[in-house]
């Protein structure tokens, strides 16, 4: 591939096949995803992907250079956002289901499984996590992430504080920055990214960083949010995912932080309206901010005239889903589209669709993406650039429009 990207297939396990998981008519793609627990709504990412795969499969879109026309067959299993459950599921995918490629969700679950997946030379693109570890094409050539990197998002929070320092500082001349952090690899990557930025900030001695943690399956965030509110922060960030995001919005309103803090930030992973919209938290999300990673919300009224969004909503409806039930359906359409394009391009390479060609296609990708805002680049470039998305919007939620409204220009890094 480009920019020094290589995979030594002689190091793959005995019996490895470049075409395992595909036949003349199907492509088996597996995923471990939470369909239960506090992140159960993430299961709609898979449902959205399955809808777009079914559409393109019916169109006969996956015809490769060898003349084979295939359909995608999904193999989805529930890991409950629990790494201990994800590990045996990945073993099943490789040893029993014998799939062509694997797709996982969650930093902790992918962290526990990506070593063995790479050792087995199984394609592992589009992990639904923004952990920075996935940017490692030399040691983990078969794995890519797909989300806006969490450490980059943390850098933008730090930059925001420095740029707004005079506004944010208290009577003591310091800024109190509070964060509620999920106690796993996901939350720790946010925390580590912010601490790394803080060490280089010209205001590092004037920023008081206070934190509380919650376990991924915690039923409530009331106690840690109450503790953080007592610190009287001028800026708060929820380093969370799933149900805890909407809980943090509610608790900030109840404990007074919504009135006293100058800025309240959601994380990019909680951008879908299913986590911040009126049906979940009423209008309490009004005025919250986000480094949104540039993604479009499939349910935003501002997207009603977008022809791709109109098509995506209809495609979901044709598959028996209502896009309004979950913003994660839009995330599924987005990531499903990534798979569609990569499989199509891989199939056009010499030899047709193979595991190796899939990774070469992914590592060579450069195109605009219909589910990202204009100005956001979607590309990989071999060993030189291993992060799909390095741009973001800075947006503020408007409850009257039920939409995130960008504030200023796209930030493209």
Secondary structure, DSSP 8 states (H G I E B T S, - for coil): --TT----GGGS-TT--TTTTB-SSEEEEEEEE-SSSTTGGGHHHHHHHHHHHHHHHHTT-EE-TTS-EEEEEEEEEE-TT-HHHHHHHHHHIIIII--SEEEEB-HHHHHHHHHHHHHTT-BEEEEB---GGG--TTT-TTEEE-S--HHHHHHHHHHHHHHTHHHH--TTS-EEEEEEEESSHHHHHHHHHHHHHHTT-TTGGGEEEEEEEE-TT-S--HHHHHHHHTTT-SEEEEE--THHHHHHHHHHHHSSHHHH-SEEEE-GGG-SHHHHSHHHHTTTTTT-EEE-TTB--TT-GGGTT-HHHHHHHHHHHHTT--GGG-THHHHHHHHHHHHHHHHHHHHTSTTSS-HHHHHHHHHT-EE--TTB-TT--EE-BTTTB--S--EE-EEEEETTTTEEEE-SS-EE-
